[in-house]
């Protein structure tokens, strides 16, 4: 294609685009009319339009001064530290109208701690007009008010429990409950209780929730043979929502057989648990009742299901033990664990110097008894037992001859002082005291039961291994101070050491004592 070089090229002038400039309707400043929002300049938009309109500037926060929790509507109480993210989220949820804008930033402002005021600085964004987004920052002040939460209100109000566990045992002493108390303390099984109340034949444990009570019942079932019954009582009912409120009660009955009790088994059960002799001693109560025949060292375990299928009571307990003196003893060479079978000749301690009556018997204590020792046992000769199982044994031709004159139970360690200072102590549970003080005879009986329990702990190493014992450091320091001052003579100290020889618990079996354990003075014995 040929181009005419002589021709001239004409360039058209380029038109510059002119913006549609208008004046701000408020201040008269020229603005671009195509992008202007509502014929207002940028400054006037910020001055005249408030996107935070409708959002609260003041609010109230409720807190419980007992548990330091904050109320979150409608019915929840939250645990939040001061100036934490949880508390900031709670503050933002309290404001009405905040869900219509976009929150950009929120932070706490410093206030005096005692002013009971919380200030929050909030930055929000919102589209005021088409294409115009405005960001504003404002402050909200919260007033902190005190209100008691329902959980704390229940703890300060009577009859607030939802579940109750009633532990009962039909025995004339409290030694089983004292041992059960140590197991509960060792495993912290009572941490969810809101109250513990002692009654005449047992202890009541109160819980705020049903599942806590069920967990406690499972613990009792795992450590001792029990029988459980459950009942519920309707407290209130909402007819509109059909929601009901109940109170639950769990009845726990312990086996009425305790350690060192004399047990006469029904003949059918005796054949069922290993064909053991019907007249036995209970040497331990764990998840089952452990029985021992002192004549043969045969043992048997009586399970919970077998016992409660046909329950029976022991024919004698530790309160009926009689003191005997070992005149002569000879081992037979048969040994089973910590027991050694021996043949012994004993006499009642009350008969010494009065008559020459002696009794020949077999015993499982051949490893610890020596001539001249004192031993506690059951005197069966001339004793009448109002018990159908014992009568069945006595009327049986084959079994009547197996009833011994005396059945020895445990070695007796004479103590000159009843409440002698010990180098160890046990913890006690805090429980509700009755408004009426116990009678004098009841108080003495409780003290005697506790002293007997402490002696059992000293004498039985197997029993000690299941408990948590603590060092009595305070009493040891006081004893050292008295020794320095010369209040106790060396002869007395030597006499006491000889007296308790074999009963001292080694220090390596004791735990250190702390102030927060709240160990009562009764633990000294």
C-alpha positions as CSV (number, residue, x, y, z in Angstrom):
1,X,0.0,0.0,0.0
2,X,1.4,3.3,-0.9
3,X,1.2,6.3,1.3
4,X,1.0,9.7,-0.1
5,X,4.0,11.4,1.5
6,X,2.8,14.8,0.4
7,X,-0.4,14.4,2.4
8,X,-0.8,16.0,5.8
9,X,-2.0,14.2,8.9
10,X,-4.4,16.0,11.1
11,X,-4.5,15.1,14.8
12,X,-7.7,15.6,16.7
13,X,-7.3,17.3,20.1
14,X,-7.8,14.8,23.0
15,X,-10.7,15.8,25.3
16,X,-9.9,15.7,29.0
17,X,-12.5,14.0,31.0
18,X,-14.1,16.4,33.4
19,X,-15.4,15.0,36.7
20,X,-18.9,15.9,37.9
21,X,-17.9,18.2,40.8
22,X,-20.6,19.0,43.2
23,X,-20.6,20.9,46.5
24,X,-21.0,19.3,49.9
25,X,-24.5,19.9,51.1
26,X,-23.2,20.5,54.6
27,X,-20.0,22.5,54.3
28,X,-19.9,23.4,50.6
29,X,-16.6,21.7,49.8
30,X,-16.2,20.5,46.2
31,X,-16.4,16.7,46.0
32,X,-16.7,14.1,43.2
33,X,-20.4,13.7,42.7
34,X,-20.0,10.2,41.2
35,X,-18.6,8.7,44.3
36,X,-19.9,11.1,46.9
37,X,-22.1,9.4,49.6
38,X,-25.3,11.3,50.1
39,X,-23.7,14.6,48.8
40,X,-21.5,14.7,51.8
41,X,-17.7,15.1,52.0
42,X,-15.6,12.6,53.9
43,X,-15.3,14.9,56.9
44,X,-19.0,15.5,57.1
45,X,-19.8,11.8,56.8
46,X,-17.6,11.1,59.9
47,X,-19.2,14.0,61.8
48,X,-22.9,13.4,61.0
49,X,-23.2,9.7,60.8
50,X,-22.9,7.6,63.9
51,X,-22.7,3.8,63.2
52,X,-22.6,3.0,66.9
53,X,-26.1,4.3,67.5
54,X,-28.2,1.8,69.2
55,X,-25.2,0.1,71.0
56,X,-25.2,0.3,74.8
57,X,-22.6,2.5,76.4
58,X,-23.3,1.2,79.9
59,X,-24.0,-2.3,81.2
60,X,-23.9,-4.4,84.4
61,X,-21.9,-7.5,85.1
62,X,-22.9,-9.9,87.9
63,X,-20.2,-11.8,89.8
64,X,-20.3,-14.1,92.8
65,X,-17.9,-13.0,95.5
66,X,-17.7,-16.5,96.9
67,X,-16.5,-18.5,93.9
68,X,-15.4,-15.5,91.7
69,X,-17.5,-16.6,88.7
70,X,-19.4,-14.3,86.3
71,X,-23.0,-14.6,85.2
72,X,-23.5,-15.4,81.5
73,X,-27.2,-15.2,80.6
74,X,-29.5,-17.0,80.7
75,X,-28.3,-19.3,83.5
76,X,-24.6,-20.1,83.2
77,X,-21.8,-19.0,85.5
78,X,-18.3,-18.8,84.0
79,X,-14.9,-18.7,85.7
80,X,-12.9,-15.8,84.1
81,X,-9.7,-14.0,85.3
82,X,-9.5,-10.2,85.2
83,X,-8.8,-8.8,81.7
84,X,-8.9,-12.3,80.2
85,X,-10.2,-13.3,76.8
86,X,-13.1,-15.1,78.5
87,X,-14.2,-11.9,80.4
88,X,-13.8,-9.8,77.2
89,X,-16.1,-12.2,75.3
90,X,-18.6,-12.0,78.2
91,X,-18.5,-8.2,78.1
92,X,-19.1,-8.1,74.3
93,X,-22.0,-10.5,74.6
94,X,-23.7,-8.3,77.1
95,X,-24.1,-5.4,74.6
96,X,-27.3,-5.1,72.6
97,X,-27.0,-4.1,69.0
98,X,-23.4,-5.2,68.6
99,X,-24.4,-8.0,66.2
100,X,-25.4,-5.4,63.5
101,X,-21.8,-4.1,63.0
102,X,-18.4,-5.7,62.4
103,X,-16.1,-5.7,65.4
104,X,-12.5,-4.8,64.4
105,X,-10.8,-4.6,67.8
106,X,-11.7,-4.7,71.5
107,X,-9.5,-4.2,74.6
108,X,-9.6,-3.3,78.3
109,X,-8.9,0.1,79.6
110,X,-7.2,0.5,83.0
111,X,-9.5,1.3,86.0
112,X,-9.0,1.4,89.7
113,X,-9.3,-2.1,91.2
114,X,-11.6,-1.0,94.0
115,X,-13.9,1.1,91.7
116,X,-16.0,-1.9,90.6
117,X,-15.9,-0.6,87.1
118,X,-14.6,-2.2,83.9
119,X,-14.0,-0.2,80.7
120,X,-13.7,-1.7,77.3
121,X,-12.6,0.1,74.1
122,X,-14.3,-1.2,71.0
123,X,-13.6,-0.5,67.3
124,X,-16.4,-1.2,64.8
125,X,-17.0,-0.9,61.0
126,X,-20.1,-0.5,59.0
127,X,-21.1,0.5,55.5
128,X,-22.9,3.9,55.8
129,X,-23.6,4.4,52.1
130,X,-23.0,2.4,49.0
131,X,-19.2,2.1,48.8
132,X,-18.6,4.1,52.0
133,X,-17.3,2.1,55.0
134,X,-16.9,3.9,58.3
135,X,-14.9,2.8,61.3
136,X,-15.5,4.2,64.7
137,X,-14.1,3.7,68.2
138,X,-16.1,4.1,71.4
139,X,-15.9,3.1,75.1
140,X,-18.3,1.1,77.1
141,X,-18.4,1.1,80.9
142,X,-19.5,-1.9,82.9
143,X,-20.6,-1.8,86.6
144,X,-19.6,-4.8,88.6
145,X,-22.4,-6.0,90.9
146,X,-22.4,-8.9,93.3
147,X,-24.9,-11.7,93.1
148,X,-24.8,-15.1,94.7
149,X,-24.7,-18.0,92.3
150,X,-27.1,-21.0,92.8
151,X,-24.3,-23.3,93.8
152,X,-23.0,-21.0,96.5
153,X,-26.6,-20.3,97.6
154,X,-27.2,-24.1,98.0
155,X,-24.1,-24.5,100.0
156,X,-25.3,-21.8,102.5
157,X,-28.9,-23.1,102.6
158,X,-30.2,-26.2,104.3
159,X,-31.6,-29.2,102.4
160,X,-29.6,-28.5,99.3
161,X,-28.3,-32.0,98.6
162,X,-29.5,-33.9,95.5
163,X,-28.1,-37.3,96.5
164,X,-27.4,-38.9,99.8
165,X,-25.4,-42.1,100.6
166,X,-26.4,-43.7,103.9
167,X,-23.7,-46.1,105.1
168,X,-24.9,-48.4,107.9
169,X,-23.5,-51.4,109.9
170,X,-25.4,-53.2,112.6
171,X,-22.6,-53.7,115.1
172,X,-22.1,-52.4,118.6
173,X,-18.8,-50.6,117.8
174,X,-17.3,-48.1,115.3
175,X,-14.1,-49.8,114.4
176,X,-15.2,-50.7,110.9
177,X,-16.2,-47.1,110.2
178,X,-12.9,-45.8,111.5
179,X,-11.0,-48.1,109.0
180,X,-13.4,-47.1,106.2
181,X,-12.8,-43.5,107.0
182,X,-9.0,-44.0,106.5
183,X,-9.7,-45.7,103.1
184,X,-11.9,-42.8,102.0
185,X,-9.2,-40.2,103.0
186,X,-6.4,-42.1,101.4
187,X,-8.2,-42.2,98.0
188,X,-9.9,-38.8,98.4
189,X,-13.3,-40.4,97.7
190,X,-15.1,-37.7,99.8
191,X,-13.9,-34.7,97.7
192,X,-17.3,-34.1,96.1
193,X,-19.3,-34.2,99.3
194,X,-21.1,-31.1,100.5
195,X,-21.7,-32.4,104.0
196,X,-20.9,-35.4,106.2
197,X,-23.1,-36.2,109.1
198,X,-22.5,-38.9,111.7
199,X,-25.6,-40.8,113.0
200,X,-26.0,-43.5,115.6
201,X,-25.3,-46.5,113.5
202,X,-23.4,-45.1,110.5
203,X,-22.5,-42.0,108.5
204,X,-24.4,-40.0,105.9
205,X,-22.7,-38.5,102.9
206,X,-24.5,-35.7,101.0
207,X,-23.7,-34.7,97.4
208,X,-24.9,-32.0,95.1
209,X,-25.1,-34.2,92.0
210,X,-26.4,-37.7,91.5
211,X,-23.3,-38.9,89.5
212,X,-21.0,-37.9,92.4
213,X,-23.0,-40.2,94.7
214,X,-23.0,-43.0,92.3
215,X,-19.2,-42.7,92.0
216,X,-18.9,-42.8,95.8
217,X,-21.1,-45.9,95.9
218,X,-18.8,-47.6,93.3
219,X,-15.8,-46.9,95.5
220,X,-17.5,-48.4,98.6
221,X,-18.4,-51.5,96.6
222,X,-14.8,-51.9,95.5
223,X,-13.3,-51.8,99.0
224,X,-15.8,-53.6,101.2
225,X,-18.7,-56.1,100.9
226,X,-21.9,-54.1,100.9
227,X,-25.5,-54.3,99.8
228,X,-26.9,-51.4,97.9
229,X,-30.5,-50.1,97.6
230,X,-31.6,-47.0,95.7
231,X,-34.7,-44.8,96.2
232,X,-35.8,-41.5,94.8
233,X,-38.2,-38.8,95.9
234,X,-40.0,-36.3,93.7
235,X,-39.3,-32.8,94.8
236,X,-40.9,-30.7,92.0
237,X,-42.4,-31.0,88.5
238,X,-43.0,-28.5,85.7
239,X,-46.3,-29.4,84.1
240,X,-45.5,-27.3,81.0
241,X,-42.2,-28.8,80.1
242,X,-42.6,-32.1,82.0
243,X,-39.3,-31.6,83.8
244,X,-39.0,-33.2,87.2
245,X,-36.6,-32.8,90.1
246,X,-35.7,-35.7,92.3
247,X,-33.7,-36.4,95.4
248,X,-31.8,-39.7,95.4
249,X,-30.9,-41.8,98.4
250,X,-28.5,-44.7,98.3
251,X,-28.6,-47.2,101.3
252,X,-25.3,-49.0,101.8
253,X,-25.4,-51.8,104.4
254,X,-22.0,-53.2,105.4
255,X,-21.5,-56.8,106.3
256,X,-22.0,-57.1,110.1
257,X,-18.9,-59.2,110.4
258,X,-15.7,-57.5,111.5
259,X,-12.1,-58.4,112.0
260,X,-11.5,-60.9,114.9
261,X,-15.1,-61.8,115.1
262,X,-16.1,-65.4,115.9
263,X,-18.3,-66.7,113.0
264,X,-20.5,-69.8,112.9
265,X,-21.1,-70.6,109.3
266,X,-24.3,-72.3,108.1
267,X,-23.3,-75.9,107.2
268,X,-24.4,-75.4,103.6
269,X,-22.2,-72.3,103.1
270,X,-19.3,-74.0,104.9
271,X,-19.3,-76.8,102.3
272,X,-19.8,-74.3,99.5
273,X,-16.7,-72.1,100.3
274,X,-14.2,-75.0,100.4
275,X,-15.6,-77.4,103.0
276,X,-14.0,-75.4,105.9
277,X,-14.9,-76.0,109.5
278,X,-18.1,-74.1,110.4
279,X,-16.6,-72.4,113.5
280,X,-14.0,-69.9,112.2
281,X,-12.4,-66.5,112.8
282,X,-12.7,-63.5,110.6
283,X,-9.1,-62.3,110.1
284,X,-9.8,-59.7,107.4
285,X,-12.6,-57.9,105.7
286,X,-11.9,-56.6,102.2
287,X,-13.9,-57.0,99.0
288,X,-15.0,-60.3,100.6
289,X,-15.0,-61.8,104.2
290,X,-11.8,-63.8,104.8
291,X,-12.2,-66.6,107.3
292,X,-9.6,-68.7,109.0
293,X,-9.8,-72.1,110.8
294,X,-7.2,-71.9,113.7
295,X,-7.1,-75.7,114.0
296,X,-5.9,-76.4,110.4
297,X,-4.9,-72.9,109.1
298,X,-7.4,-73.4,106.3
299,X,-8.8,-70.2,104.8
300,X,-11.9,-69.3,102.9
301,X,-13.3,-66.3,101.1
302,X,-17.0,-65.5,101.6
303,X,-18.1,-63.4,98.7
304,X,-20.6,-60.6,98.9
305,X,-23.2,-62.4,96.7
306,X,-23.0,-65.6,98.7
307,X,-23.3,-63.8,102.1
308,X,-26.3,-61.6,101.2
309,X,-28.1,-64.6,99.7
310,X,-28.4,-66.0,103.2
311,X,-27.1,-63.4,105.7
312,X,-26.0,-64.3,109.2
313,X,-24.5,-62.6,112.2
314,X,-21.3,-63.4,114.1
315,X,-21.8,-65.2,117.4
316,X,-19.2,-63.1,119.3
317,X,-17.3,-59.9,118.7
318,X,-14.1,-58.3,120.1
319,X,-16.0,-56.9,123.1
320,X,-16.3,-60.5,124.4
321,X,-12.6,-61.4,124.3
322,X,-11.1,-62.8,127.4
323,X,-7.4,-62.5,128.5
324,X,-5.5,-65.8,128.8
325,X,-2.0,-66.5,129.9
326,X,0.1,-68.9,127.8
327,X,1.4,-71.6,130.1
328,X,3.1,-73.8,127.4
329,X,3.2,-73.7,123.6
330,X,4.8,-76.0,121.0
331,X,4.7,-75.5,117.3
332,X,3.7,-78.3,115.0
333,X,5.8,-77.2,112.0
334,X,2.8,-76.3,109.8
335,X,3.1,-72.8,108.5
336,X,0.9,-70.8,106.1
337,X,2.0,-67.3,105.3
338,X,2.4,-65.3,108.5
339,X,0.6,-68.0,110.6
340,X,2.2,-70.9,112.3
341,X,0.1,-73.7,113.8
342,X,0.9,-74.5,117.4
343,X,-0.5,-76.4,120.4
344,X,-0.9,-74.3,123.5
345,X,-1.9,-74.7,127.1
346,X,-3.5,-71.5,128.5
347,X,-5.2,-70.4,131.6
348,X,-7.5,-67.5,132.2
349,X,-5.8,-64.5,133.7
350,X,-8.5,-64.0,136.2
351,X,-8.0,-67.7,137.4
352,X,-4.4,-67.3,138.3
353,X,-4.0,-67.8,142.0
354,X,-7.6,-68.9,142.4
355,X,-7.6,-72.3,140.7
356,X,-5.5,-74.5,138.5
357,X,-7.9,-74.8,135.5
358,X,-6.0,-74.9,132.2
359,X,-7.2,-75.3,128.6
360,X,-5.6,-77.1,125.7
361,X,-6.1,-75.6,122.2
362,X,-4.7,-75.2,118.8
363,X,-3.8,-71.7,117.6
364,X,-2.5,-69.9,114.5
365,X,-0.3,-67.6,116.6
366,X,2.6,-70.0,117.1
367,X,5.1,-67.6,115.6
368,X,4.5,-64.8,118.1
369,X,3.4,-66.4,121.3
370,X,5.8,-67.6,124.0
371,X,5.2,-69.0,127.5
372,X,4.1,-66.2,129.8
373,X,2.6,-64.0,127.1
374,X,-0.9,-62.7,127.3
375,X,-3.3,-63.5,124.6
376,X,-6.9,-62.6,123.9
377,X,-9.4,-65.3,122.9
378,X,-13.0,-66.5,123.1
379,X,-13.9,-68.8,126.1
380,X,-16.3,-71.2,124.5
381,X,-16.6,-73.7,127.4
382,X,-19.7,-73.0,129.5
383,X,-20.8,-70.1,127.2
384,X,-24.3,-70.1,125.8
385,X,-24.8,-68.6,122.3
386,X,-28.2,-67.7,121.2
387,X,-27.4,-68.6,117.6
388,X,-29.1,-71.1,115.4
389,X,-25.9,-71.9,113.3
390,X,-23.9,-72.6,116.5
391,X,-26.7,-74.9,117.8
392,X,-26.6,-76.8,114.5
393,X,-22.9,-77.3,114.9
394,X,-23.2,-78.4,118.5
395,X,-26.0,-80.9,117.6
396,X,-24.1,-82.4,114.8
397,X,-22.3,-85.7,115.8
398,X,-19.3,-85.1,113.6
399,X,-18.9,-81.4,114.3
400,X,-19.7,-81.3,118.0
401,X,-16.2,-82.7,118.9
402,X,-14.5,-80.0,116.8
403,X,-15.6,-77.2,119.0
404,X,-12.6,-76.1,121.1
405,X,-12.6,-75.0,124.7
406,X,-10.8,-71.8,123.9
407,X,-10.2,-70.1,120.5
408,X,-7.2,-67.7,120.6
409,X,-7.5,-64.5,118.5
410,X,-4.5,-62.2,119.0
411,X,-1.6,-61.4,121.2
412,X,-2.2,-58.9,124.0
413,X,0.3,-56.2,124.6
414,X,-0.1,-54.6,128.1
415,X,-0.1,-50.9,128.1
416,X,0.3,-48.9,131.3
417,X,-1.0,-45.7,129.8
418,X,-4.2,-45.6,127.9
419,X,-3.5,-42.5,125.8
420,X,0.2,-42.8,125.5
421,X,1.9,-40.5,123.0
422,X,2.6,-42.1,119.7
423,X,5.1,-41.1,117.0
424,X,2.3,-41.3,114.3
425,X,-1.2,-40.1,113.8
426,X,-4.1,-40.5,111.4
427,X,-6.3,-38.0,109.6
428,X,-10.0,-37.5,110.4
429,X,-12.8,-36.3,108.1
430,X,-14.5,-33.0,108.9
431,X,-18.1,-33.8,109.7
432,X,-21.2,-32.0,111.0
433,X,-21.5,-32.1,114.7
434,X,-24.9,-32.7,116.3
435,X,-26.6,-29.9,118.1
436,X,-26.9,-32.1,121.2
437,X,-23.7,-33.2,122.8
438,X,-23.3,-37.0,123.2
439,X,-23.9,-38.6,126.5
440,X,-21.0,-39.3,128.7
441,X,-21.2,-43.0,128.3
442,X,-21.4,-42.6,124.5
443,X,-18.4,-40.3,124.5
444,X,-16.4,-42.9,126.5
445,X,-17.5,-45.7,124.1
446,X,-16.3,-43.7,121.1
447,X,-13.0,-42.9,122.7
448,X,-12.5,-46.6,123.6
449,X,-13.4,-47.7,120.0
450,X,-10.8,-45.2,118.6
451,X,-8.2,-46.4,121.0
452,X,-8.8,-50.0,120.1
453,X,-8.6,-49.1,116.4
454,X,-5.2,-47.4,117.0
455,X,-3.9,-50.5,118.8
456,X,-5.1,-52.7,115.9
457,X,-3.1,-50.5,113.5
458,X,0.0,-50.9,115.7
459,X,-0.3,-54.6,116.0
460,X,-1.3,-55.5,112.4
461,X,1.2,-54.7,109.7
462,X,-1.1,-55.9,106.9
463,X,-3.7,-53.4,108.1
464,X,-1.2,-50.6,108.2
465,X,-0.2,-51.2,104.5
466,X,-3.8,-50.2,103.4
467,X,-3.8,-46.9,105.3
468,X,-1.9,-43.6,105.2
469,X,-0.2,-42.8,108.5
470,X,1.5,-39.5,109.3
471,X,4.4,-38.4,111.5
472,X,3.5,-36.7,114.7
473,X,6.3,-34.2,114.4
474,X,4.7,-31.6,116.7
475,X,4.4,-34.1,119.5
476,X,7.9,-35.4,118.9
477,X,9.3,-31.8,119.3
478,X,7.3,-31.3,122.4
479,X,8.6,-34.6,123.8
480,X,12.2,-33.5,123.0
481,X,11.6,-30.2,124.8
482,X,10.3,-32.0,127.9
483,X,13.3,-34.3,127.8
484,X,15.7,-31.3,127.7
485,X,13.9,-29.6,130.5
486,X,14.2,-32.8,132.6
487,X,10.5,-33.4,133.0
488,X,10.9,-37.1,132.0
489,X,13.6,-39.2,133.7
490,X,15.7,-41.6,131.8
491,X,14.3,-44.5,133.7
492,X,10.8,-43.7,132.6
493,X,11.9,-43.4,129.0
494,X,13.6,-46.8,129.2
495,X,10.5,-48.3,130.7
496,X,8.3,-46.9,128.0
497,X,10.6,-48.2,125.3
498,X,10.5,-51.7,126.7
499,X,6.8,-51.5,127.1
500,X,6.2,-50.6,123.4
501,X,8.8,-52.9,122.0
502,X,7.4,-54.5,118.9
503,X,4.6,-51.9,118.6
504,X,6.7,-49.0,117.2
505,X,5.8,-48.2,113.7
506,X,9.0,-47.6,111.6
507,X,9.4,-44.0,110.5
508,X,9.9,-45.1,106.8
509,X,6.2,-46.2,106.8
510,X,5.0,-42.7,107.9
511,X,4.2,-39.8,105.7
512,X,5.3,-36.2,106.4
513,X,2.7,-34.1,108.1
514,X,1.5,-30.8,106.6
515,X,-0.6,-28.0,108.1
516,X,-3.2,-28.1,105.4
517,X,-4.0,-31.8,106.2
518,X,-6.0,-30.6,109.2
519,X,-5.1,-33.6,111.3
520,X,-7.1,-33.7,114.5
521,X,-5.6,-34.3,117.9
522,X,-7.6,-37.5,118.3
523,X,-5.1,-39.2,116.0
524,X,-2.5,-39.4,118.7
525,X,-4.4,-42.0,120.6
